[in-house]
Amino acid sequence: MARTRKIEIFSAECPYCESAVQLVDELKCDSCEVQVLDVRDESVAKRARALGVTSIPAVVVDSVLADCCRSGGVTTAGLRAAGVGVSLA
């Protein structure tokens, strides 16, 4: 069975969030399982807070907030460093 990397994108469906979703979609690989989660849903917002999300968009990889999302926003380099698009095979 192939391993997967769980990628959660916390979004409010704004243009900035849509850009982050598009970037993750461009970078993802076969090992990436992507979910877009709407923080306007209170249960999603609660999970986001528990993971340390303080602004959106934010990307969490295997339950760890990507470093780029801690300081300045979603970046290609930050997502790659978090493992997005890096095959587990």
DSSP file (Angstrom, degrees, kcal/mol; ACC not computed):
  #  RESIDUE AA STRUCTURE BP1 BP2  ACC     N-H-->O    O-->H-N    N-H-->O    O-->H-N    TCO  KAPPA ALPHA  PHI   PSI    X-CA   Y-CA   Z-CA
    1    1 A M              0   0    0      0, 0.0     2,-0.2     0, 0.0     0, 0.0   0.000 360.0 360.0 360.0 131.1    0.0    0.0    0.0
    2    2 A A        -     0   0    0      1,-0.1     2,-0.2    87,-0.0    87,-0.1  -0.464 360.0-125.6 -73.6 140.1    1.4    3.4   -1.0
    3    3 A R        -     0   0    0     -2,-0.2     2,-0.3    85,-0.1    85,-0.3  -0.534  25.6-156.1 -80.7 152.2    2.0    6.0    1.7
    4    4 A T        -     0   0    0     -2,-0.2     2,-0.5    84,-0.1    28,-0.2  -0.920  14.5-133.7-128.7 157.6    0.4    9.4    1.4
    5    5 A R  E     -a   32   0A   0     26,-4.1    28,-3.0    -2,-0.3     2,-0.6  -0.953  24.8-136.5-107.9 122.7    1.1   12.8    2.8
    6    6 A K  E     -a   33   0A   0     -2,-0.5    56,-3.4    26,-0.2     2,-0.5  -0.715  22.0-172.3 -85.8 118.8   -2.0   14.6    4.1
    7    7 A I  E     -aB  34  61A   0     26,-3.1    28,-2.5    -2,-0.6     2,-0.5  -0.954   2.5-170.4-115.2 121.7   -2.2   18.2    3.1
    8    8 A E  E     -aB  35  60A   0     52,-3.0    52,-2.9    -2,-0.5     2,-0.6  -0.946   6.2-160.9-112.8 127.8   -4.8   20.4    4.5
    9    9 A I  E     -aB  36  59A   0     26,-3.1    28,-3.3    -2,-0.5     2,-0.6  -0.937   9.2-151.3-108.7 115.7   -5.4   23.9    3.1
   10   10 A F  E     +aB  37  58A   0     48,-3.1    48,-1.6    -2,-0.6     2,-0.3  -0.783  32.8 162.0 -89.6 122.8   -7.3   26.1    5.6
   11   11 A S  E     -a   38   0A   0     26,-3.1    28,-2.9    -2,-0.6    29,-0.4  -0.886  48.9-157.6-140.9 160.3   -9.2   28.7    3.5
   12   12 A A        -     0   0    0     -2,-0.3    26,-0.1    26,-0.2    -1,-0.0   0.070  59.6-108.3-123.4  18.1  -12.1   31.1    3.5
   13   13 A E  S    S+     0   0    0      1,-0.2    25,-0.0     2,-0.1    -2,-0.0   0.781  72.5 141.7  60.5  31.5  -12.5   30.9   -0.3
   14   14 A C  S  > S-     0   0    0      1,-0.1     4,-2.6     0, 0.0     5,-0.2  -0.471  70.3 -96.7 -90.6 170.7  -11.1   34.4   -0.8
   15   15 A P  H  > S+     0   0    0      0, 0.0     4,-1.8     0, 0.0     5,-0.1   0.868 125.7  51.2 -57.7 -37.3   -8.8   35.2   -3.8
   16   16 A Y  H  > S+     0   0    0      2,-0.2     4,-1.7     1,-0.2     5,-0.1   0.903 111.5  47.7 -65.8 -40.4   -5.6   34.8   -1.6
   17   17 A C  H  > S+     0   0    0      1,-0.2     4,-2.4     2,-0.2    -1,-0.2   0.904 108.9  53.4 -66.8 -41.0   -6.9   31.4   -0.5
   18   18 A E  H  X S+     0   0    0     -4,-2.6     4,-2.4     1,-0.2    -1,-0.2   0.870 106.5  53.5 -62.6 -36.0   -7.7   30.3   -4.0
   19   19 A S  H  X S+     0   0    0     -4,-1.8     4,-2.3    -5,-0.2    -1,-0.2   0.892 108.7  49.3 -64.3 -39.6   -4.1   31.2   -5.1
   20   20 A A  H  X S+     0   0    0     -4,-1.7     4,-2.5     2,-0.2    -2,-0.2   0.907 110.5  50.1 -66.0 -41.9   -2.8   29.0   -2.3
   21   21 A V  H  X S+     0   0    0     -4,-2.4     4,-2.5     1,-0.2    -2,-0.2   0.925 111.3  49.2 -61.2 -44.6   -5.1   26.1   -3.4
   22   22 A Q  H  X S+     0   0    0     -4,-2.4     4,-2.1     2,-0.2    -2,-0.2   0.903 110.1  51.1 -62.2 -42.3   -3.9   26.6   -7.0
   23   23 A L  H  X S+     0   0    0     -4,-2.3     4,-1.9     2,-0.2    -2,-0.2   0.928 110.9  47.4 -62.4 -46.0   -0.2   26.6   -5.9
   24   24 A V  H  X S+     0   0    0     -4,-2.5     4,-2.4     1,-0.2    -1,-0.2   0.920 110.7  53.0 -61.7 -42.7   -0.6   23.3   -3.9
   25   25 A D  H  < S+     0   0    0     -4,-2.5    -1,-0.2     1,-0.2    -2,-0.2   0.874 109.8  48.6 -59.6 -37.7   -2.5   21.8   -6.8
   26   26 A E  H  < S+     0   0    0     -4,-2.1    -1,-0.2     1,-0.2    -2,-0.2   0.845 118.5  39.3 -69.8 -34.1    0.5   22.7   -9.1
   27   27 A L  H  < S+     0   0    0     -4,-1.9    -2,-0.2    -5,-0.1    -1,-0.2   0.725  90.2 108.9 -89.6 -24.1    3.1   21.3   -6.7
   28   28 A K     <  -     0   0    0     -4,-2.4     2,-0.2    -5,-0.2    56,-0.1  -0.045  46.9-164.8 -60.4 157.0    1.3   18.1   -5.4
   29   29 A C    >   -     0   0    0     57,-0.1     3,-1.8     0, 0.0    56,-0.1  -0.658  43.5 -79.8-127.6-174.9    2.4   14.6   -6.4
   30   30 A D  T 3  S+     0   0    0      1,-0.3    -2,-0.1    -2,-0.2    56,-0.0   0.714 127.4  58.2 -63.7 -20.2    0.9   11.2   -6.3
   31   31 A S  T 3  S+     0   0    0    -27,-0.1   -26,-4.1     2,-0.0     2,-0.5   0.528  88.8  95.3 -85.2  -6.0    1.9   10.9   -2.6
   32   32 A C  E <   -a    5   0A   0     -3,-1.8     2,-0.6   -28,-0.2   -26,-0.2  -0.760  52.3-169.5 -96.4 126.3   -0.2   14.0   -1.7
   33   33 A E  E     -a    6   0A   0    -28,-3.0   -26,-3.1    -2,-0.5     2,-0.4  -0.953  20.2-160.8-109.8 109.8   -3.8   13.8   -0.5
   34   34 A V  E     +a    7   0A   0     -2,-0.6     2,-0.4   -28,-0.2   -26,-0.2  -0.778  15.3 179.6-104.1 134.2   -5.2   17.3   -0.5
   35   35 A Q  E     -a    8   0A   0    -28,-2.5   -26,-3.1    -2,-0.4     2,-0.6  -0.997  16.5-150.8-127.5 134.9   -8.2   18.7    1.4
   36   36 A V  E     -a    9   0A   0     -2,-0.4     2,-0.4   -28,-0.2   -26,-0.2  -0.935  19.3-165.6-104.0 123.4   -9.4   22.2    1.3
   37   37 A L  E     -a   10   0A   0    -28,-3.3   -26,-3.1    -2,-0.6     2,-0.7  -0.922  15.8-135.5-117.8 133.2  -11.1   23.2    4.5
   38   38 A D  E >   -a   11   0A   0     -2,-0.4     3,-1.9   -28,-0.2     6,-0.3  -0.769   6.4-158.5 -92.1 113.0  -13.4   26.2    5.1
   39   39 A V  T 3  S+     0   0    0    -28,-2.9     6,-0.2    -2,-0.7   -27,-0.1   0.562  85.1  78.9 -69.8  -7.0  -12.5   28.0    8.3
   40   40 A R  T 3  S+     0   0    0    -29,-0.4     2,-0.6     4,-0.1    -1,-0.3   0.655  76.9  85.2 -73.7 -13.0  -16.0   29.6    8.3
   41   41 A D  S X> S-     0   0    0     -3,-1.9     4,-2.6     1,-0.1     3,-0.6  -0.809  83.9-139.3 -84.8 123.2  -17.1   26.2    9.7
   42   42 A E  H 3> S+     0   0    0     -2,-0.6     4,-2.3     1,-0.3     5,-0.1   0.832 100.2  53.2 -58.4 -37.1  -16.6   26.3   13.4
   43   43 A S  H 3> S+     0   0    0      2,-0.2     4,-1.7     1,-0.2    -1,-0.3   0.872 111.7  46.4 -67.6 -34.8  -15.3   22.7   13.7
   44   44 A V  H <> S+     0   0    0     -3,-0.6     4,-2.7    -6,-0.3    -2,-0.2   0.913 111.7  51.1 -69.7 -43.5  -12.7   23.5   11.0
   45   45 A A  H  X S+     0   0    0     -4,-2.6     4,-2.4    -7,-0.2    -2,-0.2   0.884 108.8  52.1 -60.7 -38.8  -11.7   26.8   12.7
   46   46 A K  H  X S+     0   0    0     -4,-2.3     4,-2.1    -5,-0.2    -1,-0.2   0.920 110.7  47.0 -64.2 -44.3  -11.3   24.9   16.0
   47   47 A R  H  X S+     0   0    0     -4,-1.7     4,-1.6     2,-0.2    -2,-0.2   0.920 110.8  53.0 -62.9 -43.6   -8.9   22.4   14.3
   48   48 A A  H  <>S+     0   0    0     -4,-2.7     5,-2.5     1,-0.2     3,-0.4   0.930 109.3  48.2 -57.9 -47.2   -7.0   25.2   12.6
   49   49 A R  H ><5S+     0   0    0     -4,-2.4     3,-1.5     1,-0.2    -1,-0.2   0.910 108.6  54.4 -60.3 -42.0   -6.5   26.9   16.0
   50   50 A A  H 3<5S+     0   0    0     -4,-2.1    -1,-0.2     1,-0.3    -2,-0.2   0.798 107.6  51.0 -63.0 -28.2   -5.3   23.7   17.5
   51   51 A L  T 3<5S-     0   0    0     -4,-1.6    14,-0.4    -3,-0.4    -1,-0.3   0.460 123.9-103.5 -88.5  -2.0   -2.7   23.3   14.8
   52   52 A G  T < 5 +     0   0    0     -3,-1.5     2,-0.4    -4,-0.4    -3,-0.2   0.592  63.7 158.3  92.6  11.9   -1.4   26.9   15.4
   53   53 A V      < +     0   0    0     -5,-2.5    -1,-0.3    -6,-0.2     3,-0.1  -0.565   7.6 163.9 -70.9 125.3   -3.0   28.6   12.4
   54   54 A T        +     0   0    0     -2,-0.4     2,-0.3    15,-0.3    -1,-0.2   0.486  64.7  22.2-118.9 -10.8   -3.3   32.3   13.0
   55   55 A S  S    S-     0   0    0     14,-0.2    -1,-0.3     2,-0.0    18,-0.0  -0.984  85.5 -86.7-150.8 158.3   -3.9   33.5    9.5
   56   56 A I  S    S+     0   0    0     -2,-0.3     2,-0.2    -3,-0.1   -45,-0.1  -0.908  92.0  45.6-124.0 153.8   -5.3   32.2    6.3
   57   57 A P  S    S+     0   0    0      0, 0.0     2,-0.3     0, 0.0   -46,-0.2   0.517  77.7 165.1 -71.1 156.0   -4.6   30.8    3.8
   58   58 A A  E     -B   10   0A   0    -48,-1.6   -48,-3.1    -2,-0.2     2,-0.5  -0.997  26.1-148.8-142.4 144.3   -2.6   28.2    5.7
   59   59 A V  E     -B    9   0A   0     -2,-0.3     7,-2.7   -50,-0.2     2,-0.5  -0.959   8.6-167.9-118.7 130.2   -1.2   24.8    4.7
   60   60 A V  E     -BC   8  65A   0    -52,-2.9   -52,-3.0    -2,-0.5     2,-0.5  -0.967   4.0-162.3-117.2 129.3   -0.8   21.9    7.1
   61   61 A V  E >  S-BC   7  64A   0      3,-2.8     3,-1.2    -2,-0.5   -54,-0.2  -0.956  75.8 -19.2-117.1 118.4    1.2   18.9    6.1
   62   62 A D  T 3  S-     0   0    0    -56,-3.4    -1,-0.2    -2,-0.5   -55,-0.1   0.911 129.8 -50.3  49.5  48.1    0.8   15.7    8.1
   63   63 A S  T 3  S+     0   0    0    -57,-0.3     2,-0.5     1,-0.2    -1,-0.3   0.628 117.3 112.1  69.2  18.2   -0.7   17.8   11.0
   64   64 A V  E <  S-C   61   0A   0     -3,-1.2    -3,-2.8    18,-0.1     2,-0.2  -0.983  70.0-123.7-123.4 123.9    2.3   20.3   11.0
   65   65 A L  E     -C   60   0A   0     -2,-0.5    -5,-0.2   -14,-0.4     5,-0.1  -0.457  35.8-110.5 -63.2 127.2    1.8   23.9   10.0
   66   66 A A    >   -     0   0    0     -7,-2.7     3,-1.6    -2,-0.2     4,-0.5  -0.342  21.6-125.1 -59.9 138.0    4.1   24.7    7.1
   67   67 A D  G >> S+     0   0    0      1,-0.3     3,-1.6    11,-0.3     4,-0.8   0.850 109.6  60.7 -55.0 -37.4    6.8   27.1    8.3
   68   68 A C  G 34>S+     0   0    0      1,-0.3     5,-2.2     2,-0.2     3,-0.3   0.790 100.4  56.0 -63.2 -24.9    6.0   29.6    5.5
   69   69 A C  G <45S+     0   0    0     -3,-1.6   -15,-0.3     1,-0.2    -1,-0.3   0.551 100.9  58.5 -84.0  -7.7    2.5   29.8    6.9
   70   70 A R  T <45S+     0   0    0     -3,-1.6    -1,-0.2    -4,-0.5    -2,-0.2   0.684 117.5  28.0 -87.6 -22.0    3.9   30.9   10.3
   71   71 A S  T  <5S-     0   0    0     -4,-0.8    -1,-0.2    -3,-0.3    -2,-0.1  -0.558 133.3 -23.5-147.0  76.3    5.7   33.9    8.9
   72   72 A G  T   5S-     0   0    0     -3,-0.3     2,-0.2    -2,-0.2    -3,-0.2   0.153  97.9 -75.5 117.0 -22.4    4.4   35.6    5.8
   73   73 A G      < -     0   0    0     -5,-2.2     2,-0.3    -6,-0.2    -2,-0.2  -0.584  67.7 -29.3 124.5 174.5    2.3   33.3    3.8
   74   74 A V        +     0   0    0     -2,-0.2     2,-0.3   -17,-0.2     3,-0.1  -0.477  58.7 172.5 -72.1 126.3    2.2   30.4    1.4
   75   75 A T     >  -     0   0    0     -2,-0.3     4,-2.5     1,-0.1     5,-0.2  -0.943  42.5-121.9-132.7 155.9    5.3   30.1   -0.8
   76   76 A T  H  > S+     0   0    0     -2,-0.3     4,-2.7     2,-0.2     5,-0.2   0.944 115.3  47.8 -58.8 -49.2    6.6   27.5   -3.2
   77   77 A A  H  > S+     0   0    0      1,-0.2     4,-2.4     2,-0.2    -1,-0.2   0.898 112.4  49.6 -60.9 -41.5    9.8   27.1   -1.3
   78   78 A G  H  > S+     0   0    0      2,-0.2     4,-1.3     1,-0.2   -11,-0.3   0.893 111.7  47.7 -65.4 -40.6    8.0   26.8    2.0
   79   79 A L  H  X>S+     0   0    0     -4,-2.5     5,-2.3     2,-0.2     4,-0.6   0.921 111.8  49.8 -67.4 -43.0    5.6   24.1    0.6
   80   80 A R  H ><5S+     0   0    0     -4,-2.7     3,-1.3     1,-0.2    -2,-0.2   0.919 108.8  53.0 -59.6 -43.9    8.5   22.1   -0.9
   81   81 A A  H 3<5S+     0   0    0     -4,-2.4    -1,-0.2     1,-0.3    -2,-0.2   0.820 107.1  52.7 -61.3 -30.7   10.3   22.3    2.5
   82   82 A A  H 3<5S-     0   0    0     -4,-1.3    -1,-0.3    -3,-0.2    -2,-0.2   0.561 126.9-101.3 -81.4  -9.4    7.2   20.9    4.1
   83   83 A G  T X<5 +     0   0    0     -3,-1.3     3,-2.0    -4,-0.6     2,-0.3   0.414  66.9 153.1 107.5  -1.9    7.1   18.0    1.7
   84   84 A V  T 3 <S+     0   0    0     -5,-2.3    -1,-0.3     1,-0.3     3,-0.1  -0.463  77.8   8.6 -65.3 125.2    4.4   19.1   -0.8
   85   85 A G  T 3  S+     0   0    0     -2,-0.3     2,-0.7     1,-0.2    -1,-0.3   0.469  96.7 123.2  84.4   2.6    5.2   17.5   -4.1
   86   86 A V    <   -     0   0    0     -3,-2.0    -1,-0.2   -57,-0.1   -57,-0.1  -0.873  63.2-127.0-100.4 113.0    7.9   15.3   -2.7
   87   87 A S        -     0   0    0     -2,-0.7   -83,-0.1     1,-0.1    -3,-0.0  -0.226  12.7-157.3 -62.0 142.6    7.1   11.6   -3.5
   88   88 A L              0   0    0    -85,-0.3    -1,-0.1     1,-0.2   -85,-0.1   0.462 360.0 360.0 -94.1  -5.2    7.1    9.2   -0.6
   89   89 A A              0   0    0    -86,-0.1    -1,-0.2   -87,-0.1    -2,-0.1   0.480 360.0 360.0 -72.5 360.0    7.6    6.2   -3.0
